[in-house]
Amino acid sequence: MAPRKNARGLSPTPSTPERRPSSVASSPEKPPGPLSITISPEEREIIKVNNYSASELKNACDDALKRYLSRPVLFKQIHLHTDVRLALGWAGVFTAVATGLYGWKIDFEKSKPGVWVGFILYLVLTSLQTLYSYFVEGDTIFVGRRKTFSKRIITERITISSGTLPVPSSKLSLKPSPTNSPSYSLSINYVQSTSGGKSLLAKGRTHESKEYSAFFDEKGVMAQEVFERWIGELVEAVMEGKGA
């Protein structure tokens, strides 16, 4: 039998199944991103720094980033690096104090071996603290983790490192000003997994920078909303796997 024609005299074409977008973007398991969190102006305190001090600018941005991302609905900050450095530092202090007391109470000749052991142990602990800070912690300023439940337990881990990029050489001859400032640099790594980390669901990575003058006015007052929006966009981009 010949195929039936429609009113225009054309034979109908067989329908093709509609392609649906990837379930990753529209997954109901997708945890909320930072931009979904509304922060009222009353929750913020005015932050003012010296525009000509790169260390003050960086520290202010680092602290604002940690406050923003460690909100209850977002990530729980992990203080492992700080705990390790403090443990090594205090161990070194106790070793030095114990060695000093031992050398003070015991006769000088008899205390020599013990003092040498304490001295060497102190050097080892101090060296370990320095090496850990340089090689392990590095420029890391924030490590966060979040667990959500949607049919299964999803674990997210985010690691952020920061730094300051100097003024480009082409601008070095210009007079220093808030508009001719160094840049705040961020490296973000994100991993989403389940089954205790055995099954990888998503991961993202990005590296971005922006001039400090974009976040601070001429008086050194920080525009926290602008900074938080920039951070939120970067974090949500790596959460969706769009990071570079």
Salt bridges, closest charged atoms under 4 A:
GLU29 OE1 - ARG152 NH2 3.15
GLU43 OE1 - ARG71 NH1 3.29
ASP62 OD2 - LYS58 NZ 2.61
ASP63 OD1 - LYS66 NZ 3.85
GLU109 OE1 - LYS112 NZ 3.67
GLU137 OE1 - ARG85 NE 2.60
GLU156 OE1 - ARG146 NE 2.67
GLU211 OE2 - LYS171 NZ 3.42
GLU225 OE2 - ARG44 NH1 3.64
GLU228 OE1 - ARG44 NH2 2.52
GLU240 OE2 - LYS30 NZ 2.86
GLU240 OE1 - LYS242 NZ 3.05
